[in-house]
């Protein structure tokens, strides 16, 4: 049987390097997640000490609820109000600017 030159033999060095890179990336992601969790805990501790008499559960609930629901609804109302205003004013202003009014003598 002839030699098949199109078949690539598995490269052990490449395979081990790929595994090493995947493991290192996994560790880095894990380290970033740990750093974020520690930062969140520090923020909650600070908020609890300053505003809720060291009640961490109450501080966590207050921080997680802030900005959800009513705040987003208010933002949406303001955005839609300004977008509607712009949609009305642009055609009116462009009409007034582009229309050639006759001069009265």
N, C-alpha and C positions, 0 to 999 in steps of 0.2 A: 504494500500500500504506500502511496506517495505521502510526502510531508505536506501538511496543510499549513501554509504560511499566514492564512487569514485568522487563525485562532490565536488569541492573545492569552498567554499564560497569566494566571493571577500573580500580581506583584505583592509579595508579602510585606515589603517595606511601605509601599503605598497604602496598603490595607491597615497596617498598624498606625501609620501617621494619621489616617482618616479617623480611626477610633480614638486616638489621643486628642485630636482636635475636637471631636464631638464631646468627649468627656470634659475637656477644659471649658468649652462653651456652656455645657450644662452647669458646671460649677460657677461660672461667672453669672449666669442667669440666677442661680440659687442665691449667690452672694448679694446681687442687686435686690432680689425680693426680700432677703433678710434685712438689708439696709433700709428699704422702704418701710418694712414692718416696724423696725426700731424707731424710725423717724415719726411714724404715725403714733406709736406709743408715747414718745416724748411730747408730741403736740397735745395729745389727750391728757397726759399728766399735767402739763402746764395749764391747760384750760381748766382742768378739774381743780387745781390749786387756786387759781385766780378767780374763778367765777362760780364754782359749784361746791365749795367747801370740801374739796378733796373727794368728791363722789365721782369716780371714774365712769361708772355706768351711765349716770345722768349726763356727764360731759360727752361721752361717746354718742348718746342719742341726740343731743343738741347739735353736735357737729355734723352728724350724718343727715339730719333733717334739714339743716340750713341750706337754702338754695334750691330745694326741690318743691315742685308743686306750685304754690302761690307765686313765688318769685319768678319762675319760668312763665307762668300765665301772664304776669304783669309785663315781663319783657316782650312776650309775644304780642300783647295788646299795643304796647308802644311801637314796636317794629311795624305792625300792620297799620297803625295810625300814620306814621311817618311815610311808609311806602304808599299808602293811599293818597296822602297829601302831595307827594312827589308826582304820582301818576296823574293827578288832576292838574297840578300847576305846570308841568312840562308842556302839555299840548296847548294850554291857554297862552303861556308865555311865547311859545314858538309861533302861534298864530299871530299874536300881537307884534312880534319882531318881524316876521316874514311877510305879513299882509301889507300891501301898499295902499294906505288910506288916501282917498282923494283930498286934495287941498281945497279949502273953501276960500273963494275970493270975495 
